Amino acid sequence: MAQQREVIARALALQELVREEAPRTESQGNLTAPVVKALLDTEMFYLMVPAALGGLEVDGRTYLEVIETISAADGSTGWCVMIGVEVNGMLGVNLPEDVARRILFQHGPICSGGSAIQDGTATIEQTGDHYRVSGRWRFASGCHHSAYLFAFAPLYASGQPVMKDNVPTILMPFMAREELEFHDTWHVSGLRGTGSVDFTAKAVSVKPEMVVSLGQAPLQPTTMFRLPIGPWFAMGKAAVATGIARGAIDECLTLVTRTPSFSTSMLRDEARIQLQIADAEASLRAARAFLYDALQDAWNAAEQGRPVTTMQSAILRLACVHAAKAACEAVELVYHAAGSVSLFEASPLQRALRDVHAVRQHMMVADRYRQDVGRVLLGLEPQESLF
């Protein structure tokens, strides 16, 4: 496994470039070529790839700290790194070892993406020694710089869905980017630079070795992939939010040393500003402490080979949801504290405000999961899927 300090140092070294490229990333709707090259060269997308394959296989805390570090410089870039890390990791632990090694390392570092959200009908059917995949999927973050994309699709045979225990059988094919068609659908207020467009597969041929059954046990059982799937998906989104908040607070601290019009003192001398900065810092630090504490509890269980309990999973999910909420509140505080300069497109604060609220819209950190956590705390069963 990679050393924590060395991996975080790589992320810190990328901040200046990511920050400089952020306006272009947003205006063009996807990561710029210099940023993509830097992320690939530093193997940022390999944080969850098993060490047995040659990946970094970092611990959970290091993963979140890297995502926060990149997100503090630019939310869209942090989001794309988070997605690329997740999907490269999924590819690395779920595909046969020789296949995963070939895809991830044969031609140098790559990034992978994909989507579980289908738009209309999607199908995967076995035809001879191949599968055929058709359908359209939404929210394919990072697809512009991804070599492979996954999709969730129900298995069909003879024109009918294949059922198991009255539930459709869902498969996850990994498809080469050049086999797919992309649609310019990502016109949004926040996280504009993630390029989360729709994509279509039209009878794309996929080898069986590139298809995973949803819910199958990982072929490379790393600690990261022993965590419950819901909180695992949620914690990276939470880290993007807290990273954006940290960047926003730091940016505000550089702005409050000016003296506004019709005033004789700096903004930082005003009691209102002092309180807003203090509240933002307290909110963010408290949320991060909860997130890292909950993760460590679940991580210890997974690392020791013990099942992560429903209570541990619930607390980690609650920490993720709370972190996203607290990050939004912290960014709002410093956005208002900085005054009218926050309005201008040149200000990172207006982008942070839009980006952090876009993160909170994601289903994995949705408020509705708080109710399920309450149910667990009260001794009841959770009701939401992907809890």
BELZI-V867458 format. One record per pair of residues at least 4 apart in sequence whose C-alpha atoms are under 7 Angstrom apart, sorted by the first residue. I is the first residue (numbers start at 1). J is the second residue. D is the distance in Angstrom with one decimal. If there is no record, write none. Layout:
I/J/D
I/J/D
This chain:
1/51/5.8
1/56/5.6
1/57/5.2
1/58/5.9
2/7/6.9
2/56/5.0
2/57/6.5
2/58/5.8
3/7/6.4
4/8/6.2
4/62/5.8
5/9/6.0
6/10/6.4
7/11/6.6
8/12/6.2
8/66/5.6
9/13/6.2
10/14/6.6
10/42/6.7
11/15/6.8
11/66/5.9
11/69/6.3
11/70/6.3
12/69/6.4
14/18/6.1
15/19/5.9
15/70/6.2
15/73/5.5
16/20/6.1
17/21/6.1
17/35/7.0
18/22/6.0
18/35/6.3
18/73/6.0
18/74/6.4
19/73/4.8
19/74/6.0
21/25/6.0
22/26/6.2
22/74/5.9
23/27/6.2
24/28/6.0
25/29/5.9
25/30/5.4
25/31/4.9
25/32/5.6
25/193/5.0
26/30/6.7
26/192/5.3
26/193/4.2
28/193/7.0
29/192/5.5
29/193/4.2
29/194/6.4
29/195/5.2
30/144/6.9
30/193/4.3
30/194/5.1
30/195/4.7
31/35/6.4
31/36/6.4
31/77/6.7
31/193/6.1
31/194/6.8
32/36/6.3
33/37/6.1
34/38/6.2
35/39/6.1
36/40/6.2
37/41/6.0
38/42/6.2
39/43/6.1
39/44/5.3
40/44/6.3
40/45/7.0
40/109/5.7
40/110/6.6
43/109/6.6
44/81/6.9
45/81/6.2
45/84/5.3
45/85/4.4
45/88/6.7
45/111/6.1
46/55/5.5
46/56/5.7
46/85/5.9
46/88/6.6
47/55/6.8
47/56/5.0
47/57/5.2
47/58/5.6
47/63/6.6
47/85/6.0
48/56/6.6
48/57/4.7
48/58/6.4
48/85/6.1
48/86/6.9
48/89/4.6
49/55/4.5
49/56/6.1
49/57/5.4
49/88/6.4
49/89/4.6
49/92/5.5
50/54/6.7
50/55/5.1
50/56/6.7
50/57/5.0
50/92/6.6
50/93/7.0
50/222/6.8
51/55/4.6
51/56/5.7
51/57/5.4
53/101/6.0
58/62/6.1
58/63/6.3
59/63/6.4
60/64/6.4
60/224/6.8
61/65/6.2
61/292/6.8
62/66/6.1
63/67/6.4
64/68/6.1
64/236/6.4
64/239/5.6
65/69/6.0
66/70/6.3
67/71/6.0
67/78/5.7
67/82/6.3
67/239/6.0
67/240/6.0
68/72/6.0
68/239/5.2
68/240/5.6
68/242/6.4
68/243/3.8
69/243/6.1
70/74/6.5
70/77/6.8
70/78/4.9
71/75/4.4
71/77/6.4
71/78/4.1
71/240/5.4
71/243/4.8
71/244/5.3
72/243/4.5
72/244/4.6
72/246/5.8
72/247/4.1
73/247/6.2
74/78/6.2
75/79/6.0
75/191/6.5
75/240/6.5
75/244/5.7
75/355/6.1
76/80/6.2
76/191/4.9
76/192/6.8
76/193/5.1
76/194/5.1
77/81/6.2
77/194/6.9
78/82/6.2
78/240/6.0
79/83/6.3
79/194/6.9
79/240/6.1
80/84/6.0
80/141/6.3
80/142/5.4
80/194/6.0
81/85/6.0
82/86/6.2
82/236/6.1
83/87/6.2
83/113/6.5
83/141/7.0
84/88/5.9
84/111/5.5
84/112/5.4
84/113/5.8
85/89/6.0
86/90/6.2
87/91/6.1
87/112/5.6
87/113/5.8
88/92/6.1
88/111/6.6
88/112/5.6
89/93/6.2
90/94/5.9
91/95/5.8
91/100/6.5
92/100/5.3
93/218/5.4
93/219/5.5
93/220/4.5
93/221/6.9
94/212/6.7
94/218/5.0
94/219/5.4
94/220/6.9
95/99/6.4
95/100/5.6
95/209/6.8
95/210/6.6
96/100/6.1
96/209/6.9
97/101/6.0
98/102/6.1
99/103/6.2
100/104/6.0
101/105/5.7
102/106/4.9
104/109/6.3
104/110/6.2
105/109/6.0
110/146/7.0
110/147/6.4
111/145/6.7
111/146/4.7
111/147/6.0
112/146/4.6
112/147/5.7
112/148/4.9
112/149/5.7
113/140/6.5
113/141/6.6
113/142/6.1
113/143/5.7
113/146/5.8
113/148/6.4
113/149/4.7
113/150/6.5
114/140/5.1
114/149/4.2
114/150/4.4
114/151/5.7
115/137/6.2
115/138/6.4
115/139/6.3
115/140/5.3
115/150/6.3
115/151/5.1
115/152/7.0
116/151/5.4
116/152/4.9
117/137/5.5
117/138/5.6
118/122/6.6
118/136/5.8
118/137/4.1
118/138/6.2
119/136/5.4
119/137/5.2
119/138/6.4
120/136/6.9
121/135/6.0
122/134/5.6
122/135/4.0
122/136/6.6
122/153/5.6
122/154/6.9
123/133/5.8
123/134/5.4
123/135/6.3
123/153/5.4
123/154/5.4
123/155/6.1
123/156/6.3
124/131/6.4
124/132/5.5
124/133/4.5
124/134/6.5
124/153/5.9
124/154/6.2
124/155/4.9
124/156/5.9
125/131/5.4
125/132/5.3
125/133/6.7
125/155/5.9
125/156/5.1
125/157/6.1
126/130/5.9
126/131/4.2
126/132/6.3
127/131/5.7
127/132/6.8
130/205/6.3
130/206/5.7
130/207/4.9
130/208/6.0
131/205/5.7
131/206/5.1
131/207/6.3
131/208/6.6
132/203/5.1
132/204/5.3
132/205/4.8
132/206/6.2
133/201/6.3
133/202/6.7
133/203/5.0
133/204/5.0
133/205/6.6
134/201/4.8
134/202/4.7
134/203/4.9
134/204/6.6
135/200/5.7
135/201/5.4
135/202/6.7
136/198/6.9
136/199/5.7
136/200/4.3
136/201/6.4
137/198/5.5
137/199/5.5
137/200/6.5
138/197/6.3
138/198/4.3
138/199/6.6
139/196/4.5
139/197/5.4
139/198/5.9
140/196/4.5
140/197/5.4
140/198/6.1
141/194/5.4
141/195/5.5
141/196/3.8
141/197/6.9
142/146/6.3
142/194/5.6
142/195/5.8
142/196/6.4
143/195/6.9
144/195/6.9
146/177/6.9
147/176/6.1
147/177/5.4
148/174/6.2
148/175/5.4
148/176/4.5
148/177/5.2
149/174/5.5
149/175/5.3
149/176/6.4
149/177/6.3
150/172/6.2
150/173/5.5
150/174/4.3
150/175/6.1
151/172/5.5
151/173/6.0
151/174/6.9
152/170/6.4
152/171/5.9
152/172/4.8
153/170/5.5
153/171/5.5
153/172/6.4
154/161/6.6
154/168/6.1
154/169/5.6
154/170/4.4
154/171/6.1
155/161/5.8
155/162/5.6
155/169/5.6
155/170/5.9
155/171/6.4
156/160/5.2
156/161/4.3
156/162/5.4
157/161/6.3
157/162/6.4
161/168/6.3
162/168/5.8
162/169/5.8
163/167/5.2
163/168/4.4
163/169/5.6
164/168/6.2
164/169/6.2
170/213/6.5
170/214/5.7
171/211/6.7
171/212/5.7
171/213/4.6
171/214/5.5
172/211/5.6
172/212/4.9
172/213/6.1
172/214/6.4
173/210/5.8
173/211/4.2
173/212/6.2
174/210/5.5
174/211/6.3
175/179/6.9
175/206/6.8
179/204/6.6
180/199/6.6
180/200/5.8
180/201/5.2
181/199/5.5
181/200/5.1
181/201/6.6
182/197/6.9
182/198/5.9
182/199/4.3
182/200/6.3
183/197/6.1
183/198/5.3
183/199/5.9
184/197/5.9
185/197/5.2
185/198/6.3
186/195/6.3
186/196/5.8
186/197/5.0
188/192/6.1
189/354/6.2
190/354/4.5
190/355/4.3
190/358/5.1
191/355/4.9
191/358/6.3
206/210/6.5
221/225/6.4
221/226/6.9
222/226/6.6
223/302/5.7
223/303/5.3
226/302/5.7
227/232/6.1
227/302/6.4
227/308/6.8
228/232/6.0
228/313/6.7
229/233/6.1
229/386/6.7
230/234/6.2
230/386/4.7
230/387/4.9
231/235/5.9
231/313/6.5
231/316/6.2
231/317/5.0
233/364/6.6
234/238/6.3
234/317/6.9
234/320/6.1
234/364/4.9
234/365/5.9
235/239/6.3
235/320/5.5
236/240/6.4
237/241/6.5
237/359/6.7
238/242/6.3
238/320/5.2
238/323/5.8
238/324/5.2
239/243/5.9
240/244/6.2
241/245/6.3
241/324/5.4
241/327/5.7
241/356/5.4
241/359/6.3
242/246/6.2
242/284/6.9
242/323/6.6
242/324/6.8
242/327/5.3
243/247/6.3
244/248/6.2
244/352/6.1
244/356/6.4
245/249/6.2
245/327/5.3
245/330/6.2
245/331/5.4
246/250/6.2
247/251/6.1
248/252/6.1
248/331/6.1
248/334/6.9
248/349/5.8
248/352/6.4
249/253/6.3
249/334/6.1
250/254/6.8
251/255/6.7
252/256/6.4
252/334/6.0
252/338/5.9
255/338/6.4
256/266/6.7
256/267/4.9
256/268/5.1
256/338/6.3
257/266/5.5
257/267/6.1
257/268/6.0
258/266/5.2
258/267/6.3
259/263/6.5
259/264/6.7
259/265/5.6
259/266/4.2
259/267/6.1
260/266/6.9
260/267/7.0
265/269/6.5
267/273/6.7
268/273/6.0
268/274/6.4
270/274/6.4
271/275/6.2
272/276/6.3
273/277/6.1
273/337/5.6
274/278/6.1
275/279/6.0
276/280/6.1
276/333/5.7
276/334/6.7
276/337/6.6
277/281/6.1
277/334/6.5
278/282/6.1
279/283/6.0
280/284/6.2
280/330/4.3
280/333/6.2
281/285/6.0
282/286/6.0
283/287/6.2
283/326/6.0
283/330/6.5
284/288/6.1
284/326/6.2
284/327/6.1
284/330/6.5
285/289/6.1
286/290/6.3
287/291/6.2
287/322/6.6
287/323/5.0
287/326/6.4
288/292/6.1
288/323/6.6
289/293/6.0
290/294/6.0
290/319/5.9
291/295/6.1
291/316/6.8
291/319/4.9
291/320/6.3
291/323/6.9
292/296/6.0
293/297/6.4
294/298/6.5
294/315/6.2
294/316/4.9
294/319/6.8
295/299/5.9
295/316/6.0
296/300/6.0
297/301/6.7
297/312/7.0
298/302/6.4
298/308/5.8
298/312/5.8
298/313/7.0
299/303/5.9
300/304/6.2
301/305/6.4
301/306/5.0
301/307/6.4
301/308/5.8
302/306/5.5
302/307/6.3
302/308/6.2
308/312/6.2
308/313/6.6
309/313/6.2
310/314/6.0
311/315/6.2
311/376/6.6
312/316/6.2
313/317/6.2
314/318/6.1
314/373/5.3
314/376/7.0
315/319/6.1
316/320/6.3
317/321/6.3
318/322/6.0
318/370/6.1
318/373/6.5
319/323/5.9
320/324/6.4
320/365/6.2
321/325/6.4
321/365/4.6
321/366/6.4
321/367/6.5
322/326/6.0
323/327/6.0
324/328/6.4
324/360/5.7
324/365/6.8
325/329/6.4
325/360/6.9
326/330/6.1
327/331/6.2
328/332/6.2
328/356/5.8
328/357/6.2
329/333/6.3
330/334/6.5
331/335/5.9
331/353/6.0
332/336/6.3
332/353/6.6
333/337/6.1
334/338/6.1
335/342/6.0
335/349/6.0
338/342/6.2
341/347/6.9
342/347/5.7
342/349/5.5
342/350/5.5
343/350/6.0
345/350/6.9
348/352/6.1
349/353/6.1
350/354/6.4
351/355/6.0
352/356/5.9
353/357/6.4
354/358/6.3
355/359/6.4
356/360/6.5
357/361/6.5
360/365/6.1
360/366/6.6
361/366/6.6
362/366/6.3
369/373/6.4
370/374/6.3
371/375/6.3
372/376/6.3
372/382/4.9
372/383/6.4
372/384/6.9
373/377/6.2
374/378/6.2
375/379/6.3
375/380/4.8
375/381/6.3
375/382/6.1
376/380/5.0
376/381/5.8
376/382/6.2
